[in-house]
């Protein structure tokens, strides 16, 4: 961890210290249940004051990443305690996550549980500007569908247009809550989108499923949009190596188990 520039205001130094420690936790240098180095060691290593360090630690504590126990040290909390819907934690997750973070399954499961319904509602409520945004995003995906895939790239133009496509669908629901969730869950969406695209091998099939979903929304075919949204996520699950099983008597799927799927 590099030492901080003493010319930077202490508030910004605290934020940078939080960024550095969050990165080290997310990449696994300090995994859940581990203990961070003692405060004086971190102060020396980062080249900041103790109050500045504590300001940074407070940010990590606020989003549930760590807990400080007087006389025992600072512990990294289990992933289940992290506030993944916090915009700050979401940004850290998007910026620092390794290619296949341990919580990738949970991020995908969240999408699986709501996005077919969101697609159905969007088909009923989408208006001209919504459709224009989806069509422009899909056109961008099409333009970049044959770009070479680079798994090590943090984001690609195809990823960006893919994300914009789904954001437009959320907005098209005209639902205040789903619309306001967009900036909160954007990093989680981006992470799943990027990893599934990177794992896909080729994007032709994914592009076709996005096109089918757009067609259903354009035609105001709510049932078709639900089915197309689910089909798209089934492809995403396949690309990520996540096993699903259908729920009897419903058009829905659940993850097979809570463990890691073999690759």
C-alpha positions in Angstrom: 0.0 0.0 0.0 1.6 3.3 -1.1 2.0 6.1 1.4 -0.4 9.0 1.1 0.6 12.5 -0.1 0.8 14.8 2.9 -0.3 17.7 0.7 -3.8 16.2 0.3 -6.4 17.4 2.8 -7.0 15.0 5.7 -10.6 14.3 4.7 -9.4 13.2 1.2 -6.6 11.2 2.8 -9.1 9.3 5.0 -11.2 8.5 1.9 -8.1 7.3 0.0 -7.1 5.1 3.0 -10.6 3.7 3.0 -10.3 3.0 -0.8 -7.0 1.3 -0.3 -8.2 -0.9 2.6 -11.4 -1.7 0.8 -9.5 -2.9 -2.2 -7.2 -5.1 -0.1 -10.3 -6.7 1.5 -12.2 -7.2 -1.7 -9.2 -8.8 -3.6 -8.7 -11.2 -0.6 -5.6 -9.8 1.0 -7.7 -9.5 4.2 -10.5 -12.1 3.7 -13.6 -12.3 5.9 -12.9 -13.3 9.5 -9.3 -12.1 9.3 -7.9 -9.3 11.4 -6.4 -6.1 9.9 -2.9 -5.0 11.0 -2.7 -2.9 14.1 -3.5 0.8 13.7 0.0 2.0 14.2 1.2 -0.4 11.6 -1.4 0.9 9.1 -0.5 4.5 10.1 3.1 3.9 9.3 2.4 1.9 6.1 0.0 4.5 4.7 1.9 7.5 5.9 -1.1 9.1 7.5 -2.1 10.2 11.0 -4.0 8.0 13.4 -7.2 10.3 13.2 -7.1 10.1 9.4 -6.8 6.3 9.5 -9.7 6.1 11.9 -11.7 8.3 9.5 -11.1 5.8 6.8 -11.9 2.8 9.0 -15.1 4.5 10.0 -16.2 4.4 6.3 -15.5 0.7 6.1 -17.4 0.1 9.3 -20.4 2.1 8.0 -20.8 -0.3 5.1 -20.4 -3.4 7.2 -17.0 -4.5 6.0 -15.2 -4.4 9.3 -15.9 -4.3 13.0 -13.6 -2.8 15.6 -13.4 -4.5 19.0 -11.7 -2.5 21.7 -8.6 -4.3 22.9 -8.8 -7.0 20.3 -8.4 -5.2 16.9 -10.2 -4.7 13.7 -11.9 -7.7 12.1 -13.2 -8.2 8.5 -16.8 -9.2 8.7 -18.4 -12.0 6.6 -19.9 -11.1 3.2 -23.4 -11.5 4.6 -22.8 -8.5 6.8 -21.7 -6.2 4.0 -24.1 -3.5 2.8 -24.1 -4.4 -0.9 -26.8 -1.8 -1.7 -24.6 1.0 -0.3 -23.5 3.2 -3.2 -20.0 3.4 -1.6 -19.6 -0.4 -1.3 -21.1 -0.9 -4.7 -18.4 1.4 -6.2 -15.7 -0.5 -4.4 -17.1 -3.8 -5.5 -17.2 -2.6 -9.1 -13.7 -1.1 -9.0 -11.8 -3.8 -7.1 -13.5 -7.1 -7.5 -11.4 -10.0 -8.9 -12.9 -11.7 -12.0 -15.0 -14.2 -10.0 -15.6 -12.8 -6.5 -17.2 -15.1 -3.9 -20.4 -13.0 -4.0 -20.9 -13.2 -7.8 -23.6 -15.8 -7.4 -25.6 -13.6 -5.0 -25.4 -10.7 -7.4 -26.7 -12.9 -10.2 -29.4 -14.4 -8.0 -30.7 -10.9 -7.3 -31.0 -10.2 -11.0 -32.7 -13.5 -11.6 -35.3 -12.8 -8.9 -36.5 -9.5 -10.3 -35.5 -8.8 -13.9 -38.0 -11.0 -15.7 -40.8 -9.2 -13.8 -39.2 -5.8 -14.5 -39.1 -6.7 -18.2 -42.8 -7.6 -18.1 -43.7 -4.3 -16.4 -41.5 -2.4 -18.9 -43.4 -4.0 -21.8 -46.6 -2.6 -20.3 -45.3 0.9 -19.5 -42.5 1.8 -21.9 -42.9 5.0 -23.9 -41.1 6.5 -26.8 -38.0 7.8 -25.0 -37.7 4.4 -23.2 -37.8 2.5 -26.4 -35.4 4.9 -28.0 -32.9 4.4 -25.2 -33.2 0.6 -25.5 -32.8 0.7 -29.3 -29.7 3.0 -29.1 -28.1 0.7 -26.5 -28.9 -2.4 -28.5 -27.5 -0.7 -31.6 -24.3 -0.1 -29.7 -24.2 -3.7 -28.6 -24.6 -4.8 -32.2 -21.8 -2.6 -33.4 -19.4 -4.1 -30.8 -20.7 -7.7 -30.9 -17.7 -8.9 -32.8 -15.1 -7.1 -30.8 -12.3 -9.4 -29.4 -13.2 -10.5 -25.9 -10.7 -9.6 -23.2 -11.5 -11.3 -19.8 -8.9 -9.0 -18.2 -10.5 -5.8 -19.4 -12.5 -4.1 -16.6 -15.1 -3.0 -19.1 -15.7 -3.0 -22.8 -17.9 -0.9 -25.1 -20.2 -3.9 -25.4 -20.5 -4.1 -21.6 -21.3 -0.4 -21.5 -24.1 -0.7 -24.0 -25.3 -3.9 -22.3 -25.6 -2.0 -19.0 -27.3 0.9 -20.7 -29.9 -1.5 -22.2 -30.8 -2.9 -18.8 -30.9 0.5 -17.2 -33.4 1.6 -19.8 -35.6 -1.3 -19.0 -35.6 -0.5 -15.3 -36.5 3.1 -16.2 -39.3 1.9 -18.6 -41.2 0.3 -15.7 -42.1 3.9 -14.5 -41.8 2.5 -11.0 -40.2 5.0 -8.6 -38.4 2.4 -6.6 -37.0 0.3 -9.4 -35.9 3.5 -11.2 -34.2 4.9 -8.1 -32.4 1.6 -7.6 -30.4 2.0 -10.9 -27.4 4.0 -9.5 -27.3 1.8 -6.4 -27.1 -1.5 -8.2 -25.2 -0.3 -11.3 -21.8 -1.6 -10.1 -23.3 -5.0 -9.3 -25.0 -5.1 -12.7 -21.8 -4.1 -14.4 -19.8 -6.8 -12.6 -22.2 -9.6 -13.6 -22.6 -8.2 -17.1 -18.8 -8.0 -17.6 -18.0 -11.4 -16.2 -20.8 -13.2 -18.2 -19.7 -11.5 -21.4 -16.1 -12.3 -20.7 -16.9 -16.0 -20.1 -19.3 -16.3 -23.0 -16.7 -17.1 -25.7 -18.9 -15.3 -28.3 -21.7 -12.8 -28.0 -23.9 -13.7 -30.9 -26.4 -15.7 -28.8 -26.5 -13.1 -26.1 -27.1 -10.4 -28.6 -30.0 -12.4 -30.1 -31.6 -12.8 -26.7 -31.3 -9.1 -26.0 -32.9 -8.4 -29.4 -35.8 -10.8 -28.6 -36.4 -9.0 -25.3 -36.4 -5.6 -27.1 -38.9 -6.9 -29.7 -41.3 -8.1 -26.9 -41.1 -4.7 -25.1 -41.6 -2.8 -28.3 -44.8 -4.9 -29.0 -46.0 -4.4 -25.5 -46.0 -8.2 -25.1 -45.7 -8.5 -21.3 -45.7 -12.3 -21.2 -43.2 -12.5 -24.0 -41.0 -10.0 -22.3 -41.0 -12.0 -19.1 -40.0 -15.2 -21.0 -37.4 -13.3 -23.0 -35.9 -11.7 -19.8 -35.7 -15.1 -18.2 -34.1 -16.6 -21.3 -31.5 -13.9 -21.3 -30.6 -14.7 -17.6 -30.5 -18.4 -18.3 -27.8 -17.7 -20.8 -26.0 -15.5 -18.3 -26.1 -18.3 -15.7 -24.7 -20.7 -18.3 -21.9 -18.3 -19.1 -21.1 -17.9 -15.4 -21.2 -21.6 -14.8 -24.1 -21.2 -12.3 -26.5 -24.2 -12.0 -30.2 -23.5 -11.9 -33.3 -25.6 -11.6 -36.9 -24.7 -12.5 -39.5 -24.1 -9.8 -42.4 -26.5 -10.4 -45.6 -25.0 -11.9 -43.9 -21.6 -12.4 -41.9 -19.8 -15.0 -39.1 -19.2 -12.6 -35.7 -20.7 -11.6 -33.6 -20.8 -8.5 -29.9 -21.5 -7.9 -29.3 -25.2 -7.2 -27.5 -24.6 -4.0 -25.7 -22.0 -1.9 -22.2 -23.4 -2.6 -19.8 -22.7 -5.5 -20.5 -24.3 -8.8 -17.7 -26.3 -10.3 -16.2 -24.9 -13.5 
